[in-house]
């Protein structure tokens, strides 16, 4: 008798579990159906200037949104961009605000929003094929879009596959060495992937494998021109004894300069050098605020990269 009671009890538990599972499945299906049926407010696409990108090198990402007819927006949304391994896990992101004047609250039906961002691929350990997915979000809400691949099942999560790139080993790049004139490397406390080195009044870069070709020199930096209100800092880049670029440091924000340098300017040796000069420096300890930092600082360099042309 007791055995029969146990059997009846377990049958009731099994039926209860089946009801709960069916309810969960129904709710999940309803959620997906709701997402799937919501009309897209815009189509989204992404193009890159290269399909094969060595780690540590710059990548141009051109984002494009085409606003759907009748689309309406209840506020401003951010762009999320996830670069994923082949197993789907995210290794890097380019989440960002839309450019000034192009916030979603200002979008109009039929409008095309297109802009380009230059980003450096971090030097993580993964190499191989990577998928780029993106969308629009605010808090926990994502907007329905239409992506390049209509069969993309990830669209149920309102995350859209827009591109695929191949990440190559960092050794594929021209190896740039920071010689004299550099302070120790630092990184942002909130994001260890953001690194920089302050230079002194003059700093030298070397690359032993001179490509003997024209190159594009990428210099990503910022400075403290707010400390020099009368006359902003001026930076000059030299290849050998020849000045190849001169520019001033803007008041604020990270800047990227792309400086063309000819093979003749790099010389015929197996090793080539570049020199960066800053006309004005500062010492934090001599500024109001009580800093004990006695270093002479010119500009803060995030990336110095050589791209053969």
C-alpha positions in Angstrom: 0.0 0.0 0.0 2.8 2.4 1.0 4.6 1.6 -2.3 1.4 2.5 -4.3 1.2 5.8 -2.3 4.8 6.7 -3.3 4.0 5.9 -6.9 0.9 8.1 -6.9 2.9 10.9 -5.2 5.7 10.8 -7.9 3.1 10.7 -10.7 1.6 13.9 -9.3 5.0 15.6 -9.1 5.8 14.6 -12.7 2.5 16.0 -13.9 3.1 19.3 -12.0 6.6 19.6 -13.5 5.3 19.0 -17.0 2.7 21.8 -16.5 5.4 24.2 -15.3 7.7 23.3 -18.2 4.9 23.9 -20.7 4.1 27.2 -19.1 7.7 28.3 -19.3 8.0 27.2 -22.9 4.8 29.0 -23.8 6.0 32.2 -22.1 9.4 32.0 -23.9 7.8 31.4 -27.2 5.5 34.3 -26.7 8.5 36.6 -25.9 10.3 35.5 -29.0 7.2 36.0 -31.1 6.7 39.4 -29.7 10.3 40.4 -30.5 10.1 38.7 -33.9 6.9 40.5 -34.9 7.9 44.0 -33.8 8.5 46.1 -37.0 12.1 47.1 -37.4 12.8 50.8 -36.8 15.9 50.8 -39.0 18.2 48.5 -41.0 21.7 48.2 -39.8 25.0 47.4 -41.5 28.7 47.6 -40.9 31.7 47.7 -43.3 35.4 47.4 -42.3 38.4 48.6 -44.3 40.0 45.1 -43.9 38.8 41.5 -43.5 42.0 40.3 -41.9 43.3 42.3 -39.0 46.4 41.6 -36.9 46.0 42.1 -33.1 47.1 45.5 -32.0 46.4 47.2 -35.4 43.8 49.9 -36.3 40.5 49.0 -37.9 38.1 51.4 -39.6 34.5 50.6 -38.8 31.8 52.3 -40.9 28.3 52.1 -39.3 25.2 52.7 -41.3 21.5 52.9 -40.2 18.6 53.4 -42.6 15.6 54.6 -40.7 12.4 52.7 -41.7 9.3 54.5 -43.0 7.0 55.5 -40.1 9.6 54.8 -37.4 9.3 56.7 -34.2 11.8 56.9 -31.3 11.0 57.6 -27.6 14.4 58.8 -26.7 18.2 58.3 -27.2 19.7 54.9 -27.6 23.4 53.8 -27.6 25.0 51.5 -30.1 26.3 48.1 -28.8 28.9 46.3 -30.9 30.2 42.9 -29.8 33.1 41.1 -31.4 32.7 37.4 -30.7 34.8 34.2 -30.9 33.7 31.3 -33.0 32.0 29.9 -29.9 29.9 33.0 -29.5 31.6 34.5 -26.4 32.4 38.2 -26.6 36.1 39.2 -26.6 35.8 42.9 -27.3 33.2 45.6 -27.8 32.9 49.0 -29.5 29.8 50.2 -27.6 29.4 53.9 -28.1 27.1 56.9 -28.3 26.0 58.1 -31.7 27.9 61.1 -33.2 26.9 64.6 -32.0 23.7 65.7 -33.7 22.7 62.2 -34.8 21.0 60.9 -31.6 18.1 58.5 -32.3 15.6 61.0 -30.9 16.4 63.2 -33.9 16.1 60.4 -36.5 13.5 60.8 -39.2 11.9 58.2 -41.5 14.0 57.5 -44.6 17.1 59.2 -43.1 20.5 57.5 -43.5 23.0 57.8 -40.6 26.5 56.8 -41.5 29.8 57.4 -39.7 33.3 55.9 -39.3 35.2 55.1 -36.1 38.9 54.2 -35.9 39.6 51.6 -33.2 42.7 49.6 -32.3 42.1 45.8 -31.9 43.3 44.9 -28.4 46.2 42.4 -28.1 44.2 39.5 -26.5 45.1 35.9 -26.9 42.5 34.8 -29.4 43.3 34.5 -33.1 40.9 33.2 -35.8 37.5 34.1 -37.2 35.4 36.6 -35.2 31.8 37.7 -35.8 30.6 41.3 -35.2 27.1 41.8 -33.9 25.4 45.1 -33.1 22.2 46.8 -32.2 20.6 49.7 -30.3 19.9 49.7 -26.6 18.9 51.8 -23.6 19.0 50.3 -20.1 17.6 46.7 -20.6 15.6 47.6 -23.8 16.8 46.8 -27.3 15.2 48.2 -30.4 14.1 45.9 -33.3 16.2 46.3 -36.4 16.7 44.5 -39.6 20.2 43.1 -40.3 22.1 42.1 -43.4 21.3 38.4 -42.9 17.5 37.8 -42.8 18.0 34.2 -41.5 20.0 35.3 -38.5 18.4 33.6 -35.5 20.2 36.0 -33.1 17.8 38.7 -34.3 15.3 37.2 -31.8 17.6 38.8 -29.2 17.7 42.0 -31.2 21.4 41.5 -31.8 22.3 41.4 -35.5 25.3 39.8 -37.2 26.8 42.5 -39.5 30.3 41.4 -40.3 33.0 38.7 -40.0 36.7 39.4 -39.7 39.8 37.2 -39.2 42.0 38.1 -36.3 45.7 37.5 -37.0 48.7 37.2 -34.7 50.3 40.5 -33.6 53.6 39.4 -35.1 52.1 40.2 -38.5 52.6 43.9 -37.7 55.7 46.1 -37.9 57.0 45.9 -34.4 57.4 49.5 -33.0 59.7 49.9 -30.0 59.5 52.9 -27.7 63.1 53.8 -26.9 64.2 56.9 -24.9 62.0 59.7 -23.6 59.1 57.5 -22.4 57.7 57.1 -18.9 56.4 53.8 -17.6 53.2 52.4 -19.0 49.9 53.0 -17.2 46.3 51.9 -17.6 42.8 53.0 -16.8 41.6 51.6 -13.4 38.1 51.0 -14.8 39.4 49.3 -18.0 42.9 47.6 -18.1 42.5 47.4 -21.9 43.1 51.2 -22.1 46.9 51.7 -21.8 49.2 54.7 -22.4 52.6 56.1 -21.9 53.4 59.7 -21.2 56.3 61.0 -23.2 58.8 63.7 -22.1 59.7 66.7 -24.2 61.2 64.4 -26.8 60.7 60.7 -27.4 62.0 58.2 -29.9 60.3 55.2 -31.7 62.2 52.5 -33.5 61.3 49.7 -35.8 64.0 47.3 -36.7 62.2 45.7 -39.6 62.2 48.8 -41.9 59.6 47.9 -44.6 61.4 50.0 -47.2 58.0 51.2 -48.4 55.8 54.2 -47.9 54.0 53.9 -44.6 51.2 55.5 -42.6 52.1 56.4 -39.1 49.2 56.3 -36.6 49.6 58.3 -33.5 46.7 58.2 -31.0 47.2 60.7 -28.1 45.9 63.4 -25.9 47.4 66.2 -23.8 46.8 69.0 -21.4 46.6 72.0 -23.6 44.2 73.5 -21.1 47.4 74.2 -19.1 48.6 76.4 -22.0 45.6 78.6 -22.7 47.6 81.3 -24.6 49.3 79.0 -27.0 48.5 75.2 -27.3 51.1 72.6 -27.3 52.7 71.9 -30.7 53.9 68.4 -31.7 56.4 67.7 -34.5 57.2 64.3 -35.8 60.6 63.7 -37.5 61.8 60.8 -39.7 65.6 61.2 -39.4 66.2 65.0 -39.4 63.2 65.7 -41.6 59.9 67.0 -40.1 57.1 64.9 -41.6 54.2 66.5 -39.6 53.4 69.4 -37.2 50.1 69.9 -35.4 48.7 71.3 -32.2 47.1 69.4 -29.3 43.4 70.1 -29.0 41.9 71.3 -25.8 40.5 67.9 -24.8 39.7 64.4 -26.0 41.7 61.6 -27.5 43.0 62.4 -31.1 44.2 60.1 -33.9 46.7 61.5 -36.5 47.5 59.5 -39.6 50.8 60.7 -41.0 52.1 59.5 -44.4 55.9 58.9 -44.5 57.8 57.9 -47.6 60.3 55.1 -47.9 62.9 57.7 -48.7 62.2 59.5 -45.5 62.6 56.3 -43.5 66.1 55.7 -45.0 67.7 52.6 -46.5 68.9 50.9 -43.2 67.3 47.8 -41.7 66.3 49.9 -38.7 64.3 53.1 -38.9 63.5 55.7 -36.2 60.9 58.4 -35.6 61.2 61.2 -33.1 58.3 63.1 -31.5 58.9 66.5 -30.1 56.6 68.6 -27.9 57.3 72.3 -27.5 55.7 72.7 -24.1 55.7 70.3 -21.1 54.4 70.4 -17.5 55.3 68.9 -14.1 52.2 67.9 -12.1 53.9 68.6 -8.8 54.2 72.3 -9.8 50.4 72.6 -10.5 47.8 73.4 -7.9 46.3 70.3 -6.3 49.1 68.9 -4.2 50.3 66.2 -6.7 53.7 64.7 -5.8 54.4 63.7 -9.4 57.7 65.2 -10.4 57.8 63.9 -14.0 58.1 66.1 -17.0 55.1 65.4 -19.2 54.5 66.2 -22.8 51.6 64.2 -24.4 50.0 60.9 -23.5 50.4 58.3 -26.2 47.9 55.4 -26.5 49.0 53.9 -29.8 52.0 54.4 -32.1 51.5 52.1 -35.2 53.2 51.7 -38.5 51.2 50.5 -41.5 53.1 49.7 -44.8 51.2 51.0 -47.8 
